Amino acid sequence: LLSNAVPQLQTVNAGIWARLEKMVRRLAAISESVYVFSGPIFDTEVTFIGASRVAVPSHFFKVILAQQNGRRLMYAAIVPNAPT
């Protein structure tokens, strides 16, 4: 199933999004717990592709909460689905 997949430019997926995911893995390795929320953001004018009219996000978000020794750190990012 691809119910949780959305179209993402290859340059985004292999670039800034991959670096962001790598940072989350490093943070998880040194933290007691890490919570990650991520998903698409759609502009008011949504672009659709293909015969099935799949909606293409304009941006993606990721919010990370890490806990270590009673200390909480929170990070957030919004990444455009465009060449960066």
Buried (B, 14 or more C-beta within 10 A) or exposed (E): EEEEEBBBBEEBBEBBBEEBBEBBEEBBEEBEEBEBEBEBEBEEEEEEEEEEEEEBBBBBBBBBBBEEEEEEEEBEBEBBBEEE
